[in-house]
Amino acid sequence: MTLKRTFLTLLTAFAMLAFTGPAMAEGIVSFNTGTVEEIMAIEMADVPRELAEAIVKYREANGPFKTPEDLAKVPGMTLDFLQELNPQQTDDGDIVYDPDAEPALAPSKC
């Protein structure tokens, strides 16, 4: 019985890893599917709850972000936050934060 229970525990753990996917392990956050908490937890950006909520609310009202520049349309989004979030478009069309990506936007000159 113990071997069976251990096997089921391992199987459950592997299933959970499969559902979170490699993106979560790498620190990648999708702006099209990420929760408020996931967006607030983005490395290298101090995203306030209000802005994370605005991102989720905007995509719920307008559909998924199609280009990185679409994030500029979110109420409360500033150029500084947009640069910190450094949105990237993946091969499958998703818009994500990728901690390993090169900066997509030129730094602000203000």
PEJO-V312854 format. One record per residue. N is the residue number from 0. RES is the residue in one letter. PHI is phi as a letter, one per 20 degrees, with the letter a starting at -180 (none if undefined). Layout:
n=N res=RES phi=PHI
n=N res=RES phi=PHI
This chain:
n=0 res=M phi=none
n=1 res=T phi=f
n=2 res=L phi=f
n=3 res=K phi=f
n=4 res=R phi=f
n=5 res=T phi=f
n=6 res=F phi=f
n=7 res=L phi=f
n=8 res=T phi=f
n=9 res=L phi=f
n=10 res=L phi=f
n=11 res=T phi=f
n=12 res=A phi=f
n=13 res=F phi=f
n=14 res=A phi=f
n=15 res=M phi=f
n=16 res=L phi=f
n=17 res=A phi=f
n=18 res=F phi=f
n=19 res=T phi=f
n=20 res=G phi=m
n=21 res=P phi=f
n=22 res=A phi=f
n=23 res=M phi=f
n=24 res=A phi=f
n=25 res=E phi=e
n=26 res=G phi=n
n=27 res=I phi=e
n=28 res=V phi=c
n=29 res=S phi=e
n=30 res=F phi=f
n=31 res=N phi=e
n=32 res=T phi=c
n=33 res=G phi=f
n=34 res=T phi=e
n=35 res=V phi=g
n=36 res=E phi=f
n=37 res=E phi=f
n=38 res=I phi=f
n=39 res=M phi=f
n=40 res=A phi=e
n=41 res=I phi=g
n=42 res=E phi=f
n=43 res=M phi=m
n=44 res=A phi=c
n=45 res=D phi=e
n=46 res=V phi=e
n=47 res=P phi=f
n=48 res=R phi=g
n=49 res=E phi=g
n=50 res=L phi=f
n=51 res=A phi=f
n=52 res=E phi=f
n=53 res=A phi=f
n=54 res=I phi=f
n=55 res=V phi=f
n=56 res=K phi=f
n=57 res=Y phi=f
n=58 res=R phi=f
n=59 res=E phi=f
n=60 res=A phi=e
n=61 res=N phi=d
n=62 res=G phi=n
n=63 res=P phi=f
n=64 res=F phi=f
n=65 res=K phi=d
n=66 res=T phi=c
n=67 res=P phi=g
n=68 res=E phi=f
n=69 res=D phi=g
n=70 res=L phi=f
n=71 res=A phi=f
n=72 res=K phi=e
n=73 res=V phi=f
n=74 res=P phi=g
n=75 res=G phi=n
n=76 res=M phi=f
n=77 res=T phi=d
n=78 res=L phi=f
n=79 res=D phi=f
n=80 res=F phi=f
n=81 res=L phi=f
n=82 res=Q phi=f
n=83 res=E phi=f
n=84 res=L phi=f
n=85 res=N phi=l
n=86 res=P phi=f
n=87 res=Q phi=c
n=88 res=Q phi=e
n=89 res=T phi=e
n=90 res=D phi=f
n=91 res=D phi=e
n=92 res=G phi=n
n=93 res=D phi=f
n=94 res=I phi=d
n=95 res=V phi=c
n=96 res=Y phi=e
n=97 res=D phi=c
n=98 res=P phi=f
n=99 res=D phi=e
n=100 res=A phi=f
n=101 res=E phi=f
n=102 res=P phi=g
n=103 res=A phi=e
n=104 res=L phi=d
n=105 res=A phi=f
n=106 res=P phi=f
n=107 res=S phi=f
n=108 res=K phi=e
n=109 res=C phi=e
